Amino acid sequence: MSRSTLTAGARGSGLTVLGGIATMGLQFISVAALSRLLTPEDFGLVAMVGGFVALGNLLRDFGMPMAALQAKSLTHQQASTLFWVNASLASAAALLLTLSTPLLVILYSESRLAALVPTMASVILVTGIGAQIQVDLARRMKFKALVASDVAAQILALAAAIGLALQGAGYWALVAQALVTAVSALIFRMF
């Protein structure tokens, strides 16, 4: 490994740590601000779906982004294949969660989940599409772009959530925050 590669890696690690601190700070601000604007019921309603979204995210990854990141070399064809496999798994996980909506409505006796679950399932799809794009940036040591996309996405999502909460959108502000984070991070990483 060359000295310049090690230096770039060390700088990338430092940027990643700073980005993580910034993201945690933004999440703290988000919870503090939104807890003033929304009700515990709003948070609880979104939390009902949160565990299922987390499970969907585990299924959509299937460990492939990590394997792609650790591979010594990755051809364009292999990267393309991994992208499409990840997108397919994300689609399947999002579809599975969407199809389980009636069961979740019955499980929680909460009719509002009928619209909330499919919307949150789309977050799984968007993050799945972006997984290999994120891996490509990391493999090319574009840590500045990764950190900037994460932080910028968090800022946009927080602004959207606060704006919607101020307009009385309730739990939809939290849903929008998750969706805006995923979509904007994907867009920033693509360009």
Backbone as CSV, one residue per row, in Angstrom:
resi,resn,N_x,N_y,N_z,CA_x,CA_y,CA_z,C_x,C_y,C_z
1,MET,0.843,-1.167,0.000,0.000,0.000,0.000,0.894,1.237,0.000
2,SER,0.611,2.173,-0.871,1.453,3.360,-0.973,1.172,4.335,0.166
3,ARG,2.135,5.219,0.350,2.021,6.227,1.417,0.824,7.155,1.172
4,SER,0.603,7.518,-0.091,-0.524,8.413,-0.402,-1.866,7.731,-0.127
5,THR,-1.928,6.415,-0.358,-3.152,5.672,-0.061,-3.410,5.646,1.435
6,LEU,-2.346,5.433,2.214,-2.491,5.435,3.674,-2.904,6.808,4.194
7,THR,-2.307,7.847,3.625,-2.654,9.216,4.040,-4.116,9.514,3.702
8,ALA,-4.535,9.127,2.491,-5.936,9.343,2.088,-6.881,8.560,2.996
9,GLY,-6.475,7.341,3.352,-7.297,6.528,4.249,-7.409,7.142,5.630
10,ALA,-6.298,7.675,6.141,-6.308,8.318,7.460,-7.181,9.574,7.431
11,ARG,-7.040,10.354,6.367,-7.879,11.550,6.234,-9.352,11.160,6.130
12,GLY,-9.620,10.103,5.373,-10.986,9.605,5.226,-11.567,9.152,6.553
13,SER,-10.746,8.480,7.363,-11.206,8.042,8.688,-11.550,9.236,9.557
14,GLY,-10.699,10.249,9.509,-10.965,11.467,10.287,-12.242,12.150,9.846
15,LEU,-12.433,12.244,8.533,-13.664,12.847,8.005,-14.887,12.041,8.392
16,THR,-14.757,10.730,8.350,-15.871,9.855,8.714,-16.251,10.044,10.175
17,VAL,-15.264,10.161,11.050,-15.540,10.394,12.471,-16.216,11.745,12.662
18,LEU,-15.706,12.781,12.004,-16.327,14.109,12.112,-17.753,14.094,11.555
19,GLY,-17.939,13.391,10.449,-19.285,13.272,9.884,-20.232,12.546,10.818
20,GLY,-19.724,11.505,11.483,-20.538,10.780,12.462,-20.938,11.661,13.633
21,ILE,-19.998,12.476,14.080,-20.293,13.408,15.184,-21.332,14.433,14.734
22,ALA,-21.165,14.960,13.523,-22.139,15.926,13.000,-23.517,15.297,12.857
23,THR,-23.568,14.073,12.347,-24.844,13.372,12.188,-25.503,13.126,13.535
24,MET,-24.713,12.696,14.525,-25.277,12.492,15.870,-25.795,13.798,16.447
25,GLY,-25.064,14.878,16.232,-25.518,16.184,16.704,-26.824,16.594,16.052
26,LEU,-26.923,16.362,14.744,-28.162,16.691,14.036,-29.326,15.823,14.504
27,GLN,-29.046,14.569,14.787,-30.103,13.688,15.300,-30.554,14.134,16.687
28,PHE,-29.617,14.581,17.509,-29.974,15.096,18.839,-30.853,16.343,18.696
29,ILE,-30.451,17.244,17.818,-31.242,18.458,17.570,-32.620,18.077,17.040
30,SER,-32.648,17.090,16.161,-33.914,16.637,15.589,-34.863,16.145,16.666
31,VAL,-34.371,15.281,17.538,-35.225,14.746,18.608,-35.675,15.874,19.531
32,ALA,-34.748,16.767,19.884,-35.098,17.868,20.783,-36.148,18.784,20.159
33,ALA,-35.960,19.134,18.902,-36.891,20.055,18.243,-38.241,19.387,17.974
34,LEU,-38.199,18.183,17.417,-39.450,17.532,17.049,-40.250,17.060,18.260
35,SER,-39.574,16.770,19.364,-40.321,16.370,20.560,-41.119,17.540,21.127
36,ARG,-40.721,18.747,20.782,-41.491,19.932,21.179,-42.678,20.177,20.260
37,LEU,-42.551,19.731,19.019,-43.568,20.027,18.010,-44.563,18.888,17.779
38,LEU,-44.164,17.671,18.154,-45.009,16.505,17.907,-45.399,15.844,19.223
39,THR,-46.369,14.969,19.162,-46.839,14.285,20.362,-46.115,12.944,20.521
40,PRO,-46.100,12.412,21.728,-45.547,11.065,21.903,-46.272,10.030,21.027
41,GLU,-47.550,10.247,20.795,-48.316,9.349,19.927,-47.746,9.337,18.505
42,ASP,-47.327,10.514,18.012,-46.722,10.591,16.681,-45.456,9.735,16.618
43,PHE,-44.602,9.879,17.630,-43.363,9.100,17.682,-43.677,7.601,17.809
44,GLY,-44.655,7.271,18.629,-45.025,5.874,18.832,-45.558,5.222,17.575
45,LEU,-46.335,5.971,16.816,-46.898,5.438,15.579,-45.788,5.084,14.585
46,VAL,-44.812,5.962,14.450,-43.690,5.702,13.540,-42.810,4.587,14.101
47,ALA,-42.673,4.532,15.414,-41.865,3.476,16.040,-42.473,2.093,15.820
48,MET,-43.794,2.020,15.693,-44.448,0.730,15.420,-43.900,0.109,14.135
49,VAL,-43.547,0.940,13.192,-43.064,0.473,11.897,-41.534,0.381,11.886
50,GLY,-40.887,1.121,12.760,-39.427,1.215,12.760,-38.698,-0.113,12.812
51,GLY,-39.140,-1.004,13.655,-38.492,-2.307,13.762,-38.606,-3.115,12.488
52,PHE,-39.744,-3.010,11.817,-39.948,-3.739,10.565,-39.111,-3.137,9.434
53,VAL,-38.944,-1.826,9.455,-38.075,-1.172,8.465,-36.625,-1.596,8.702
54,ALA,-36.213,-1.649,9.957,-34.847,-2.090,10.274,-34.619,-3.526,9.798
55,LEU,-35.597,-4.378,10.012,-35.498,-5.761,9.529,-35.424,-5.797,8.002
56,GLY,-36.226,-4.979,7.352,-36.188,-4.886,5.889,-34.835,-4.420,5.385
57,ASN,-34.213,-3.495,6.118,-32.884,-3.020,5.735,-31.835,-4.116,5.872
58,LEU,-31.984,-4.973,6.868,-31.068,-6.103,7.001,-31.220,-7.066,5.830
59,LEU,-32.461,-7.329,5.453,-32.724,-8.234,4.337,-32.245,-7.660,3.015
60,ARG,-32.413,-6.375,2.825,-32.037,-5.762,1.549,-30.541,-5.731,1.352
61,ASP,-29.763,-5.698,2.421,-28.309,-5.678,2.292,-27.741,-7.056,2.019
62,PHE,-28.151,-8.023,2.797,-27.689,-9.396,2.670,-26.164,-9.491,2.711
63,GLY,-25.517,-8.447,3.278,-24.065,-8.439,3.426,-23.295,-8.083,2.171
64,MET,-23.980,-7.829,1.068,-23.276,-7.570,-0.184,-22.503,-6.261,-0.215
65,PRO,-23.014,-5.159,0.324,-22.200,-3.952,0.313,-20.866,-4.137,1.055
66,MET,-20.894,-4.841,2.168,-19.667,-5.075,2.917,-18.704,-5.949,2.118
67,ALA,-19.228,-6.969,1.474,-18.383,-7.845,0.647,-17.779,-7.058,-0.514
68,ALA,-18.568,-6.208,-1.140,-18.070,-5.396,-2.252,-17.011,-4.414,-1.776
69,LEU,-17.197,-3.878,-0.601,-16.235,-2.927,-0.056,-14.908,-3.604,0.263
70,GLN,-14.948,-4.834,0.728,-13.742,-5.532,1.144,-13.040,-6.274,0.002
71,ALA,-13.691,-6.403,-1.132,-13.083,-7.108,-2.261,-11.823,-6.380,-2.723
72,LYS,-10.772,-7.166,-3.045,-9.516,-6.552,-3.511,-9.734,-5.761,-4.789
73,SER,-10.476,-6.349,-5.697,-10.800,-5.643,-6.939,-12.252,-5.945,-7.284
74,LEU,-12.830,-5.023,-8.004,-14.232,-5.155,-8.371,-14.380,-4.629,-9.795
75,THR,-14.713,-5.514,-10.717,-14.881,-5.079,-12.098,-16.172,-4.288,-12.240
76,HIS,-16.273,-3.584,-13.341,-17.496,-2.827,-13.608,-18.695,-3.767,-13.683
77,GLN,-18.492,-4.931,-14.295,-19.571,-5.915,-14.419,-20.009,-6.422,-13.048
78,GLN,-19.049,-6.713,-12.167,-19.381,-7.182,-10.819,-20.130,-6.101,-10.041
79,ALA,-19.655,-4.860,-10.151,-20.321,-3.749,-9.455,-21.747,-3.565,-9.977
80,SER,-21.912,-3.684,-11.286,-23.246,-3.549,-11.877,-24.166,-4.667,-11.398
81,THR,-23.645,-5.872,-11.372,-24.435,-7.011,-10.899,-24.843,-6.814,-9.447
82,LEU,-23.893,-6.394,-8.615,-24.196,-6.150,-7.196,-25.245,-5.053,-7.041
83,PHE,-25.160,-4.008,-7.875,-26.156,-2.940,-7.816,-27.551,-3.508,-8.073
84,TRP,-27.680,-4.308,-9.134,-28.994,-4.828,-9.495,-29.503,-5.862,-8.493
85,VAL,-28.599,-6.647,-7.943,-29.012,-7.602,-6.902,-29.489,-6.842,-5.671
86,ASN,-28.729,-5.797,-5.264,-29.143,-4.989,-4.120,-30.485,-4.303,-4.372
87,ALA,-30.652,-3.767,-5.567,-31.919,-3.105,-5.906,-33.072,-4.108,-5.891
88,SER,-32.813,-5.318,-6.361,-33.853,-6.355,-6.356,-34.209,-6.788,-4.943
89,LEU,-33.187,-6.995,-4.115,-33.448,-7.371,-2.718,-34.189,-6.257,-1.977
90,ALA,-33.803,-5.019,-2.245,-34.486,-3.885,-1.614,-35.940,-3.819,-2.067
91,SER,-36.162,-4.056,-3.345,-37.538,-4.071,-3.868,-38.355,-5.170,-3.211
92,ALA,-37.746,-6.344,-3.071,-38.456,-7.468,-2.448,-38.760,-7.178,-0.978
93,ALA,-37.805,-6.609,-0.258,-38.027,-6.291,1.154,-39.102,-5.220,1.306
94,ALA,-39.055,-4.207,0.441,-40.070,-3.144,0.495,-41.447,-3.697,0.135
95,LEU,-41.499,-4.556,-0.862,-42.766,-5.168,-1.257,-43.314,-6.054,-0.145
96,LEU,-42.442,-6.837,0.475,-42.853,-7.707,1.581,-43.442,-6.890,2.738
97,LEU,-42.773,-5.784,3.067,-43.297,-4.931,4.134,-44.629,-4.308,3.728
98,THR,-44.712,-3.871,2.494,-45.968,-3.280,2.006,-47.104,-4.297,2.047
99,LEU,-46.810,-5.517,1.607,-47.839,-6.555,1.624,-48.253,-6.955,3.037
100,SER,-47.369,-6.723,3.999,-47.697,-7.062,5.386,-48.485,-5.950,6.084
101,THR,-48.772,-4.891,5.365,-49.501,-3.766,5.962,-50.805,-4.189,6.643
102,PRO,-51.660,-4.972,6.003,-52.909,-5.359,6.684,-52.658,-6.114,7.994
103,LEU,-51.617,-6.936,8.020,-51.287,-7.661,9.253,-50.839,-6.713,10.360
104,LEU,-50.049,-5.701,9.980,-49.592,-4.730,10.980,-50.746,-3.874,11.495
105,VAL,-51.664,-3.544,10.600,-52.853,-2.783,11.017,-53.639,-3.590,12.045
106,ILE,-53.789,-4.885,11.801,-54.513,-5.758,12.740,-53.709,-5.947,14.018
107,LEU,-52.404,-6.212,13.882,-51.543,-6.439,15.043,-51.600,-5.288,16.034
108,TYR,-51.502,-4.073,15.506,-51.483,-2.895,16.372,-52.855,-2.248,16.551
109,SER,-53.867,-2.760,15.862,-55.199,-2.146,15.883,-55.101,-0.650,15.591
110,GLU,-54.366,-0.338,14.525,-54.094,1.059,14.179,-54.267,1.257,12.672
111,SER,-55.387,1.869,12.283,-55.704,2.024,10.860,-54.769,3.012,10.150
112,ARG,-54.157,3.927,10.889,-53.261,4.899,10.255,-52.022,4.241,9.659
113,LEU,-51.718,3.027,10.096,-50.567,2.311,9.546,-50.785,1.922,8.088
114,ALA,-52.030,1.898,7.637,-52.335,1.509,6.258,-51.627,2.409,5.246
115,ALA,-51.466,3.672,5.538,-50.750,4.593,4.645,-49.285,4.745,5.054
116,LEU,-49.030,4.626,6.335,-47.675,4.851,6.854,-46.703,3.743,6.450
117,VAL,-47.116,2.491,6.536,-46.216,1.361,6.272,-45.686,1.371,4.835
118,PRO,-46.544,1.490,3.817,-45.993,1.513,2.449,-45.038,2.684,2.202
119,THR,-45.329,3.821,2.821,-44.441,4.972,2.654,-43.080,4.697,3.284
120,MET,-43.084,4.116,4.478,-41.814,3.782,5.127,-41.094,2.654,4.382
121,ALA,-41.831,1.782,3.734,-41.217,0.712,2.945,-40.414,1.292,1.787
122,SER,-40.841,2.430,1.279,-40.098,3.052,0.172,-38.710,3.498,0.609
123,VAL,-38.525,3.755,1.893,-37.194,4.113,2.405,-36.237,2.932,2.211
124,ILE,-36.731,1.719,2.421,-35.912,0.520,2.209,-35.473,0.447,0.749
125,LEU,-36.379,0.706,-0.146,-36.072,0.659,-1.574,-35.009,1.692,-1.945
126,VAL,-35.190,2.917,-1.507,-34.255,3.995,-1.856,-32.865,3.721,-1.286
127,THR,-32.789,3.296,-0.029,-31.471,3.024,0.552,-30.824,1.806,-0.093
128,GLY,-31.620,0.851,-0.534,-31.080,-0.306,-1.240,-30.484,0.075,-2.581
129,ILE,-31.138,0.969,-3.274,-30.618,1.446,-4.556,-29.293,2.180,-4.344
130,GLY,-29.192,2.897,-3.240,-27.983,3.676,-2.974,-26.834,2.909,-2.351
131,ALA,-27.054,1.670,-1.955,-26.020,0.921,-1.230,-24.745,0.752,-2.038
132,GLN,-24.845,0.331,-3.277,-23.644,0.116,-4.084,-23.023,1.425,-4.550
133,ILE,-23.812,2.470,-4.659,-23.260,3.798,-4.969,-22.386,4.251,-3.806
134,GLN,-22.851,4.016,-2.597,-22.080,4.341,-1.398,-20.786,3.515,-1.355
135,VAL,-20.873,2.248,-1.694,-19.696,1.382,-1.722,-18.691,1.889,-2.752
136,ASP,-19.174,2.278,-3.921,-18.287,2.777,-4.972,-17.537,4.023,-4.495
137,LEU,-18.239,4.937,-3.842,-17.576,6.140,-3.327,-16.528,5.782,-2.277
138,ALA,-16.852,4.845,-1.415,-15.896,4.429,-0.379,-14.685,3.742,-0.998
139,ARG,-14.908,2.900,-1.992,-13.792,2.210,-2.659,-12.869,3.198,-3.365
140,ARG,-13.447,4.288,-3.873,-12.646,5.320,-4.540,-12.135,6.368,-3.556
141,MET,-12.359,6.095,-2.268,-11.907,6.968,-1.179,-12.454,8.392,-1.309
142,LYS,-13.706,8.487,-1.691,-14.410,9.766,-1.787,-15.151,10.023,-0.480
143,PHE,-14.372,10.031,0.607,-14.963,10.156,1.938,-15.610,11.518,2.143
144,LYS,-15.029,12.531,1.544,-15.606,13.869,1.673,-17.013,13.905,1.076
145,ALA,-17.179,13.267,-0.076,-18.498,13.215,-0.719,-19.486,12.408,0.122
146,LEU,-19.025,11.308,0.706,-19.896,10.486,1.552,-20.360,11.254,2.782
147,VAL,-19.411,11.884,3.456,-19.756,12.624,4.676,-20.642,13.815,4.340
148,ALA,-20.290,14.529,3.286,-21.097,15.694,2.890,-22.517,15.278,2.530
149,SER,-22.665,14.148,1.833,-24.012,13.699,1.462,-24.813,13.299,2.691
150,ASP,-24.167,12.640,3.651,-24.863,12.256,4.886,-25.328,13.476,5.669
151,VAL,-24.423,14.421,5.873,-24.742,15.605,6.679,-25.773,16.478,5.963
152,ALA,-25.576,16.696,4.672,-26.535,17.519,3.926,-27.919,16.875,3.917
153,ALA,-27.969,15.566,3.762,-29.260,14.860,3.772,-29.942,15.015,5.127
154,GLN,-29.180,14.896,6.206,-29.743,15.065,7.548,-30.283,16.480,7.747
155,ILE,-29.545,17.477,7.263,-29.983,18.873,7.408,-31.277,19.116,6.631
156,LEU,-31.321,18.667,5.374,-32.540,18.828,4.571,-33.726,18.108,5.208
157,ALA,-33.488,16.908,5.684,-34.567,16.123,6.297,-35.075,16.781,7.571
158,LEU,-34.164,17.311,8.363,-34.568,18.002,9.590,-35.396,19.238,9.256
159,ALA,-34.954,19.989,8.261,-35.707,21.181,7.853,-37.107,20.797,7.363
160,ALA,-37.185,19.740,6.578,-38.489,19.287,6.086,-39.382,18.837,7.234
161,ALA,-38.816,18.077,8.170,-39.610,17.577,9.301,-40.108,18.714,10.175
162,ILE,-39.244,19.665,10.463,-39.654,20.801,11.296,-40.721,21.619,10.570
163,GLY,-40.507,21.860,9.272,-41.494,22.610,8.497,-42.854,21.927,8.495
164,LEU,-42.866,20.625,8.286,-44.132,19.882,8.291,-44.754,19.834,9.681
165,ALA,-43.927,19.679,10.699,-44.445,19.648,12.070,-45.088,20.986,12.432
166,LEU,-44.462,22.071,12.007,-45.030,23.398,12.274,-46.360,23.608,11.556
167,GLN,-46.542,22.908,10.438,-47.798,23.014,9.693,-48.847,22.035,10.195
168,GLY,-48.502,21.258,11.240,-49.474,20.346,11.834,-49.553,18.983,11.178
169,ALA,-48.491,18.560,10.498,-48.515,17.278,9.792,-48.410,16.077,10.728
170,GLY,-48.078,16.283,11.977,-48.005,15.182,12.932,-46.945,14.164,12.556
171,TYR,-47.318,12.882,12.652,-46.353,11.807,12.399,-45.809,11.823,10.974
172,TRP,-46.502,12.454,10.039,-45.997,12.533,8.670,-44.701,13.336,8.606
173,ALA,-44.479,14.214,9.567,-43.210,14.941,9.617,-42.052,13.969,9.831
174,LEU,-42.252,12.970,10.690,-41.215,11.968,10.947,-41.023,11.054,9.744
175,VAL,-42.110,10.709,9.087,-42.028,9.879,7.879,-41.275,10.640,6.790
176,ALA,-41.621,11.899,6.623,-40.948,12.729,5.623,-39.461,12.851,5.936
177,GLN,-39.126,12.946,7.203,-37.721,13.050,7.587,-36.944,11.816,7.111
178,ALA,-37.497,10.648,7.331,-36.834,9.415,6.893,-36.727,9.359,5.370
179,LEU,-37.783,9.718,4.695,-37.798,9.657,3.234,-36.866,10.696,2.615
180,VAL,-36.897,11.916,3.135,-36.024,12.975,2.610,-34.559,12.623,2.852
181,THR,-34.256,12.045,3.999,-32.872,11.625,4.263,-32.412,10.631,3.213
182,ALA,-33.206,9.598,2.960,-32.826,8.554,2.013,-32.710,9.087,0.585
183,VAL,-33.704,9.840,0.143,-33.723,10.326,-1.241,-32.622,11.347,-1.479
184,SER,-32.457,12.290,-0.562,-31.439,13.316,-0.787,-30.026,12.728,-0.708
185,ALA,-29.786,11.789,0.199,-28.467,11.145,0.248,-28.182,10.432,-1.078
186,LEU,-29.177,9.745,-1.612,-29.011,9.058,-2.894,-28.682,10.053,-4.003
187,ILE,-29.433,11.132,-4.073,-29.212,12.140,-5.117,-27.828,12.765,-4.974
188,PHE,-27.441,13.144,-3.764,-26.126,13.755,-3.560,-25.002,12.803,-3.953
189,ARG,-25.174,11.525,-3.676,-24.109,10.547,-3.981,-24.041,10.229,-5.471
190,MET,-25.149,10.385,-6.168,-25.139,10.112,-7.598,-24.417,11.212,-8.369
191,PHE,-24.402,12.407,-7.805,-23.788,13.541,-8.504,-22.651,14.020,-7.697
